[in-house]
């Protein structure tokens, strides 16, 4: 069975980088809005000298986007030019 790549490798990596960046930006912005509603924020006190309350779930957006892109790579390895997991 022969597989064909959608893009040359350098364009594929560039497209995956852009997709990961945009996905991380969108998910992190969403988490930033949800964190105060969920009460997961760092409030100002004597130890924390922020100008305002800081959401603490920013890493979640990065983790979710990484897992989503890894799932796409795993589900469609031939189309993305890899052997999959």
Residue pairs with C-beta under 8 A, 6 or more apart in sequence:
3 78
3 79
5 12
5 79
5 80
5 81
6 12
6 79
6 80
6 81
7 15
7 81
9 81
12 80
12 81
16 69
16 80
19 69
20 65
20 66
20 69
23 65
23 68
23 69
24 61
24 62
24 65
27 60
27 61
27 62
27 64
27 65
28 58
28 61
28 62
29 61
30 61
31 55
31 57
31 58
31 60
31 61
32 55
32 57
32 58
34 57
35 41
35 55
35 56
35 57
36 53
36 55
38 57
40 55
40 56
40 57
41 53
41 54
41 55
41 56
42 48
42 50
42 53
42 54
42 55
42 56
43 53
44 50
44 52
44 53
48 54
72 80
73 80
73 82
73 84
73 85
74 84
74 85
77 83
77 84
77 85
78 84
